[in-house]
Amino acid sequence: MQKLLLPVDGSPSALRAAQFLIRLIDGRPAPEVHLLNVQPPILAGDVTVNVTIEMANAAHERAGRDAIKSARDVLDASAVACDEHMLVGDIAETIARFAREEGVDAIVMGTRGMGLIKALVLGSVATKVIHLVDVPVTLVK
């Protein structure tokens, strides 16, 4: 059985990636689909002293559920079963580590469409993932 990874961030391009994945698998044996959202860690300078670990974890959980919802709805509407995963860490590195640990055969993911200057300075998650994994990556704009 083929294993596919669909990392999502709640963006329109992530939703298009979910729709593309459905078209990609149409008529083929059902793959094992992993729907993944990675939340960046909360940095000390981003919070006040009154924020507890539990509050930070709950914030990550809420943000992850929100980011996964639209892609999950699209997959459910097409009867594509998937396993949901929400992790915290560097986004590209966490996607790559998850792909290795789960032994996925391919990754389908959206691009955020950031501006050229921002992409040159910061790099993009998609570009980093491509360089970190040894499996095919399909990018959906």
BELFEN-V575400 format. One record per residue. N is the residue number from 0. RES is the residue in one letter. PHI is phi as a letter, one per 30 degrees, with the letter a starting at -180 (* if undefined). NEAR is the number of other ideal C-beta (glycine too) atoms within 10 Angstrom. Layout:
{{N:RES:PHI:NEAR} {N:RES:PHI:NEAR}}
//
This chain:
{{0:M:*:7} {1:Q:d:13} {2:K:c:15} {3:L:c:21} {4:L:c:26} {5:L:b:27} {6:P:d:30} {7:V:b:26} {8:D:b:21} {9:G:i:16} {10:S:d:16} {11:P:e:12} {12:S:d:17} {13:A:d:25} {14:L:d:17} {15:R:d:16} {16:A:d:27} {17:A:d:26} {18:Q:d:15} {19:F:d:18} {20:L:e:27} {21:I:d:16} {22:R:d:9} {23:L:d:15} {24:I:c:17} {25:D:e:9} {26:G:i:5} {27:R:c:8} {28:P:e:7} {29:A:e:11} {30:P:d:19} {31:E:d:16} {32:V:c:22} {33:H:c:19} {34:L:c:23} {35:L:b:27} {36:N:b:27} {37:V:c:25} {38:Q:c:20} {39:P:d:13} {40:P:d:13} {41:I:d:16} {42:L:d:7} {43:A:e:7} {44:G:d:5} {45:D:d:10} {46:V:b:13} {47:T:c:5} {48:V:d:4} {49:N:d:6} {50:V:d:13} {51:T:c:9} {52:I:e:8} {53:E:d:8} {54:M:d:12} {55:A:d:16} {56:N:d:12} {57:A:d:11} {58:A:d:14} {59:H:d:19} {60:E:d:13} {61:R:d:11} {62:A:d:17} {63:G:d:22} {64:R:d:14} {65:D:d:11} {66:A:d:22} {67:I:d:24} {68:K:e:13} {69:S:d:16} {70:A:d:28} {71:R:d:18} {72:D:d:12} {73:V:d:18} {74:L:d:21} {75:D:d:11} {76:A:d:9} {77:S:c:14} {78:A:h:8} {79:V:c:20} {80:A:d:10} {81:C:a:20} {82:D:c:10} {83:E:c:16} {84:H:b:17} {85:M:b:16} {86:L:b:16} {87:V:b:18} {88:G:l:14} {89:D:e:14} {90:I:d:18} {91:A:d:21} {92:E:d:14} {93:T:d:22} {94:I:d:27} {95:A:d:23} {96:R:d:16} {97:F:d:20} {98:A:e:24} {99:R:d:13} {100:E:d:8} {101:E:d:15} {102:G:i:9} {103:V:d:23} {104:D:d:15} {105:A:a:18} {106:I:b:25} {107:V:c:22} {108:M:b:26} {109:G:d:24} {110:T:c:18} {111:R:d:16} {112:G:i:11} {113:M:d:14} {114:G:d:8} {115:L:e:7} {116:I:d:8} {117:K:d:11} {118:A:d:15} {119:L:d:10} {120:V:d:9} {121:L:c:11} {122:G:i:13} {123:S:c:17} {124:V:e:22} {125:A:d:22} {126:T:d:15} {127:K:d:17} {128:V:d:23} {129:I:e:16} {130:H:d:11} {131:L:c:15} {132:V:c:20} {133:D:c:7} {134:V:c:16} {135:P:d:11} {136:V:b:20} {137:T:c:13} {138:L:c:17} {139:V:c:19} {140:K:d:12}}
//
